[in-house]
Amino acid sequence: MMNTKKLTKLSKQHPRLTVRTLATLMAIKDNEGCSVSELSQFMGVNEKNVATTIRRLEEGRDSGDVKLIKV
Protein backbone atom coordinates (compact mmCIF):
# COMPACT_ATOMS: atom_id res chain seq x y z
CA MET A 1 0.00 0.00 0.00
CA MET A 2 1.28 3.45 -0.92
CA ASN A 3 2.30 5.85 1.84
CA THR A 4 0.01 8.82 1.13
CA LYS A 5 1.72 11.17 3.59
CA LYS A 6 5.13 10.50 2.06
CA LEU A 7 3.72 10.94 -1.44
CA THR A 8 2.14 14.28 -0.50
CA LYS A 9 5.39 15.49 1.05
CA LEU A 10 7.39 14.46 -2.02
CA SER A 11 4.94 16.18 -4.38
CA LYS A 12 5.48 19.43 -2.46
CA GLN A 13 9.26 18.99 -2.58
CA HIS A 14 9.25 18.12 -6.30
CA PRO A 15 6.38 20.08 -7.87
CA ARG A 16 7.59 19.42 -11.42
CA LEU A 17 6.97 15.69 -11.02
CA THR A 18 3.44 14.32 -11.26
CA VAL A 19 1.91 12.32 -8.44
CA ARG A 20 1.83 9.33 -10.81
CA THR A 21 5.56 9.69 -11.45
CA LEU A 22 6.37 10.00 -7.75
CA ALA A 23 4.13 7.05 -6.85
CA THR A 24 5.83 4.92 -9.48
CA LEU A 25 9.30 5.87 -8.27
CA MET A 26 8.28 5.08 -4.67
CA ALA A 27 6.87 1.71 -5.73
CA ILE A 28 10.04 0.86 -7.65
CA LYS A 29 12.18 1.83 -4.65
CA ASP A 30 10.06 -0.22 -2.24
CA ASN A 31 9.83 -3.23 -4.58
CA GLU A 32 13.18 -3.28 -6.35
CA GLY A 33 13.48 -6.02 -8.93
CA CYS A 34 9.77 -6.75 -9.28
CA SER A 35 7.86 -6.90 -12.55
CA VAL A 36 5.53 -4.27 -14.01
CA SER A 37 2.64 -6.58 -13.15
CA GLU A 38 3.75 -6.78 -9.52
CA LEU A 39 4.20 -2.99 -9.37
CA SER A 40 0.71 -2.43 -10.75
CA GLN A 41 -0.74 -4.75 -8.11
CA PHE A 42 1.19 -2.98 -5.35
CA MET A 43 0.05 0.42 -6.61
CA GLY A 44 -3.51 -0.70 -7.33
CA VAL A 45 -3.46 0.65 -10.89
CA ASN A 46 -3.65 -0.72 -14.41
CA GLU A 47 -0.52 -2.50 -15.63
CA LYS A 48 -0.53 -0.49 -18.88
CA ASN A 49 -0.41 2.78 -16.90
CA VAL A 50 2.61 1.59 -14.92
CA ALA A 51 4.40 0.46 -18.08
CA THR A 52 3.72 3.81 -19.75
CA THR A 53 5.00 5.75 -16.75
CA ILE A 54 8.14 3.62 -16.56
CA ARG A 55 8.83 4.16 -20.25
CA ARG A 56 8.38 7.93 -19.79
CA LEU A 57 10.79 7.87 -16.84
CA GLU A 58 13.36 5.96 -18.90
CA GLU A 59 13.06 8.58 -21.62
CA GLY A 60 13.04 11.54 -19.23
CA ARG A 61 9.70 12.81 -20.50
CA ASP A 62 8.08 13.28 -17.06
CA SER A 63 11.10 14.85 -15.41
CA GLY A 64 12.38 17.69 -17.55
CA ASP A 65 14.48 15.44 -19.80
CA VAL A 66 16.24 13.85 -16.81
CA LYS A 67 16.19 10.07 -17.07
CA LEU A 68 15.17 9.01 -13.57
CA ILE A 69 15.38 5.25 -14.07
CA LYS A 70 17.42 2.84 -16.12
CA VAL A 71 16.43 -0.72 -16.86
N, C-alpha and C positions, 0 to 999 in steps of 0.2 A: 504494500500500500504506500502511496506517495505521501511524503511529509509536506503537508500544505503550508505550514508555517515557514519551513525552510524555503519552499518554492516562492512564497510571497516575498520573503526577505531577499532572495536572489534576484527576483524580478525588479525590485527597487534598486539593487546594487548594479544591475546590468540592464538598464531600460531599453537598450537597442536589441536585446534578444527577446524573442517571443516566449510566452509561457510554455508553448509546445516544445520549443527548442530547449529551454531550461529543464523541463520535465524529462525529456529524452536523455539529456546529458546526465541528469541525476540517476535515471534508471540504468544507464550504461555503467556509471560509476559503481552503483550498488549491486549490479549483477554482471560484473565483468566476465566476458567469455560466453555469455548466453546468446541464444539465437534471437532473430527478429520476432519469431513467434512467441518465445518466452518473454521477451520485453513487452510485447503487446499485451500479453496476459497480465504481467505485473502492473502495467500502466492502466489496464482496463480500457484499451482503445483498439481500434481496427489495425490489423497487421499491416495493411497497405499504407496507412497513415504513418506508422513507425518507419517503414522502409523508405517512404518519401522523405521524411524528416532526416533520417540518417544519410541518405544520398545528398540532400541539401547541405548538411553539415560537412560531408566529405568534400563538397565542391566550394564551400565557403559562402553559399548564397544566403544563409540566414544570419550571418555574422560579419557583415561588412567585408567580404572577400577573405576572411581569415578562416582557414580550414581547421575546425575545432576537433575533428576526429580523423583517424587514419585506420583503415582496415586492411 
